[in-house]
Amino acid sequence: MANDWATFGSDLHLELRGPGLRTGLMDALREAVRSGRLEAGVRLPSSRSLAADLGVARNTVADAYAELVAEGWLTARQGSGTRVAQRAVPRRPAGAGARQAVPASRPRTGRPAYDLKPGVPDLASFPRAEWLKASRRALTAAPHEAFGYGDPRGRIELRTVLAEYLARARGVHARPERIVICSGFVHGLMLIGQVLRARRVREVAVESYGLDEHWELLRRAGLRLPALPFDELGTWTEALGGMKGVGAVLMTAAHQFPLGGALHPDRRVAAIDWARASGGLVLEDDYDGEFRYDRQPVGALQGLDPERVVYLGTSSKSLAPGLRLAWMVLPESLVDEVVAAKGTVDWMCSSLEQLTFAEFLRSGAYDRHVRAMRLRYRRRRDELVEKVAAHSPDTTVSGIAAGLHAVLRLPPGQEPEVLRSAAWQGLALLGLNRFRHPDVPQTQDGLVVGYATPPDSGWAGALSALCRVLP
Amino acid sequence: MANDWATFGSDLHLELRGPGLRTGLMDALREAVRSGRLEAGVRLPSSRSLAADLGVARNTVADAYAELVAEGWLTARQGSGTRVAQRAVPRRPAGAGARQAVPASRPRTGRPAYDLKPGVPDLASFPRAEWLKASRRALTAAPHEAFGYGDPRGRIELRTVLAEYLARARGVHARPERIVICSGFVHGLMLIGQVLRARRVREVAVESYGLDEHWELLRRAGLRLPALPFDELGTWTEALGGMKGVGAVLMTAAHQFPLGGALHPDRRVAAIDWARASGGLVLEDDYDGEFRYDRQPVGALQGLDPERVVYLGTSSKSLAPGLRLAWMVLPESLVDEVVAAKGTVDWMCSSLEQLTFAEFLRSGAYDRHVRAMRLRYRRRRDELVEKVAAHSPDTTVSGIAAGLHAVLRLPPGQEPEVLRSAAWQGLALLGLNRFRHPDVPQTQDGLVVGYATPPDSGWAGALSALCRVLP
């Protein structure tokens, strides 16, 4: 999407943007009319001369004029040329100020040259052709009622194949009637937060390190969030027994975010034991469970006790966050409350998108995509480990057995300096302490490196940039 | 989707469901394994004999077996036949009871033969081919970043074409930076409710008749909902001046739901005057503004004062509720608060779906679809008026100038009797008083007939069924 400026008439500039030249020209002309820069009645240059000015084919301009005439923005009369229509043009409402002057497209300046922030898969690898195929099949096969208001739990077709997939790939005890499709993990967590609060839960324990955006969702629901201690075996779930007000615990058991380890089996059992003894719930955030490189994926905690664990999965890491497709597998006792919180006419994912994803799963395209990405990410991880070892012997890479990110442990006190240096070099990078719970003292310095984030073409450059900023 | 039952082995029944025979067979076999009806190690009949039992091609069974072997549900060994695998099979968790016994697909029994409930367009008319075309173009043209986490307001491509469309078709003063895409009208209303409550608004006035589901969303946000009086000119907005605690008013100005009229021009002005004088907001629910039959569509109220009106539009009536695509055009002063309520990582519509809709709008497919549906609905409306007049002279049809529904006024006291008779005949129908605000006394009997709801093939039958239950 190039930004071209064309001089128009005496002093009128048109910003051409949008996917095509014709569309860009139409957008620019509409914008000029809307903003009053082109007043009603003004005669536009001939398509031939404007095409010459812009260096585009004459037909492009002629087509744009014709469409704008059809839309009522312009008029064309024999002998009078093309003019801005006299119709009532939407004007800037009174009092419109600075905000309206902001251009609709984001400026490119200010974007970092390389991005190693965690939390996003390689977006350039989205399987567009396979997705489109699934979309065509889904759209063709969909019953008419799929276009209507649906079951608040989501399409039964998707819940059915998801139940099979989760049982097979993640060891989840899933049944379609206990699955609720939601618009991303955050939507699910928000619903669970509301349900917990309605059950008079006041506190949800969280891990020492995690995502403040998720904690904030629970805080908004009125919950307090004490932190669990953390050691080399992972989150110290035995501490739950001593936390009297806690009604649930939010955990990344298969792959701690951001530190990277799998929860020790004893700790897994301790979490379940606590939930059984106290009547509490474990909220299992299984955000990237599909990606494990050196051995079999760690099965979901939910398999240990489906009645005490809320399993939350997502397509955001395995496929793309832009889909906004996630799922919860709920204890039976929670289904009605979550559905009530969602509401019978509540927002949800598009049914077409759900059916497309169901078809994508059913056809095996999802398995193939995950396998291909696993190989690619594994290769990147190996390169990361190798390069960092070569360039910065003081830096240890940890949390590398799984997932889309690794933690680079820095010598004490070095984190802020490295982050400053990265910012200076145009490398987007996040420090470990950004993910630290406010009650947990700072004991280590590090970087959380999302090695999945860059496209393939940018990976080598991003890795070199990273090595340059390491001590 | 036929439901066939096949006897399997001695006494095992397989329910074949799903889009294809092979899929259906696979589903049924997985379900039999999962539920324990087929135990680990059990030998399945040969594909030849099962195919004969089921009356399907042998390859269908062989393919289903092969896929289930690949998925790990079955094993196949030379000389030993096909058996249920010894793998750890997900079992029903302890304590699972009645809920799990519910079949995944909904029973057909109990569905009404005809449906004239309002609120849903003709789902059979969803423009699948055009949508798929737009989807292909959008998926091809999408920048990589479209697959990532996005602007909480929604994709700029969609907000840009929507701004143009709303200005042209609905007279809305829209600019892309003031538009927030949401997952259906209810999602938008929920966000506005939260923002109003955070601004310490305590009451939102509503119309005498409306949708309790919408009111409930505002009540959940902690708002009280006093009702405005109603007369032949529409909602009596002059009364707002006397309602001291009210900070906003929710209105269907272009087409009152369900009564059907357009708000009188004086009443429109009164609503805006009140908002200006009191600093209040008008929440304009423009749910079916595109559909007007006898004259030009009534422009949006928002055009009168974009700084005092929150405009809420949706694709649910013009296209399909299953898309979950709606939009708000916000006063400048409200944008930041709504975005904050949505949250920087908040759920939203899929970006692919947004880009598809943007392309659908841009290409003119949306205009063409709306025009085609307008003709079709108008024809149905004319038939409704004609048939009702012929069959039930005591019934008046009103609210017919626009929209997808009409109100049939019944002689006093007849509403419950007609509804009972409809239920008996398998005709889904809603009475007017279902939509009455709890504070408003019952003064009229009637039916709210959604003549858009049936598919074309079911329309004549639905209309005849309706005429049979009228007095």
Interface residues (C-beta under 8 A of the other chain):
Chain A: M1 G18 P19 T23 D27 R30 R34 E71 G72 P90 R91 R92 P93 A94 G95 A96 G97 R99 Q100 V102 A104 S105 R106 V120 L123 A124 F126 R128 W131 L132 S135 R136 L139 T140 A141 A142 P143 H144 E145 A146 F147 G148 Y149 G150 I156 R159 T160 E164 A167 R168 G171 V172 H173 A174 R175 P176 E177 R178 C182 S183 G184 V186 H187 M190 E213 E216 L217 G303 D305 P306 E307 A320 P321 G322 L323 R324 L325 E332 V335 G343 T344 V345 D346 W347 M348 C349 S350 S351 L352 E353 R362 P455
Chain B: M1 G18 P19 T23 D27 R30 R34 E71 G72 A88 P90 R91 P93 A94 G95 A96 G97 R99 Q100 V102 A104 S105 R106 G119 V120 L123 A124 F126 R128 W131 L132 S135 R136 L139 T140 A141 A142 P143 H144 E145 A146 F147 G148 Y149 G150 I156 E157 R159 T160 E164 A167 R168 G171 V172 H173 A174 R175 P176 E177 R178 C182 S183 G184 V186 H187 M190 E213 E216 L217 D305 P306 E307 A320 P321 G322 L323 R324 L325 E332 V335 G343 T344 V345 D346 W347 M348 C349 S350 S351 L352 E353 R362 P455
